[in-house]
Amino acid sequence: MSKALFVKAEDMFFTQVHSDAGGYASNCEVVGPALSTTMNAGVAIYDGCSIERKTNYDETAVVLDGTLRILTGESYNRVIEAKFGDVIWLTKGTILKYEGDKAKVFYARSPVDWQTRTESGEGFTPLNDIYHFRSTDMIYAQMQIYSGGYASTCSLVTPEISKTLGATMATFNGSSVDWTTEYDQISIAMGGVMRIRTGEKYDYAIEAKLGDVVWLPKGTPLKYEGDRGIMFFVPYPVDWRLRGQPVRPKPWPAFVR
């Protein structure tokens, strides 16, 4: 089993990509096949570019800065504009254009080796339409009320719309939540200070601030803590809870699409 990985935003190195797409696009891969067998993740920048693609992966992404623009639909007549804290979900086979105005975006994709697979997105029909979860519409539910302080989660990408990755936004303030990951997980801090304690006797403390990324392999025992901490979590597999716990109600109606 691999160990937890902590990557600070200030230490990320970006490489320009799609130089033929106009404007500027760059990418910093944080998790790839060398570390994970399940998902690929990183941070991308889109500014004045237009990258056309038929996706060879499922993807969930959250906007960190600027405006992310996704064009899809017939003749790209559907335009999605996502701002800070907004979450996007799309599935393999989606025809789209990535655009943006100084957009900085954290993404997670499955499968981990989508870039080197011989098959392409051609011939695949998306399982569902692109979902745009606006930060202003997210509804949180308190969790572990006996852990002290306050902790809450907002489930976004669930087994109802995904077969691979999940996505959840969570808050932790003055709480200490004991947990063991039943999944691989990549996450990024969205605000405040997010503290994750792991290791023997929880003596290894990660303190993540806006833009910092944490990778946790399946089976990691930990404590979630925070000072007004907000974090975006992406687990694999999406149905980890259904494998050992009762089915939860569907949290999101169709009108969020």
Buried (B, 14 or more C-beta within 10 A) or exposed (E): EBEBBBBEBEEBEBEEBBEEBEBBBBBBBBBBEEBBEBBBBBBBBBBBBBBEEBBBBBBBBBBBBBBBBBBBEEEBEEEBBBBBBBBBBBBBBBBBBBBBEEBBBBBBBBBBEBEEEEEEBEEBEBBEBBBBBEBEEBEBEEBBEEBEBBBBBBBBBBBEBBEBBBBBBBBBBBBBBEBEBBBBBBBBBBBBBBBBBBBEEBEBEBBBBBBBBBBBBBEBEBBBBBEEBBBBBBBBBBBBBEEEEEEEEEBBEEEBE
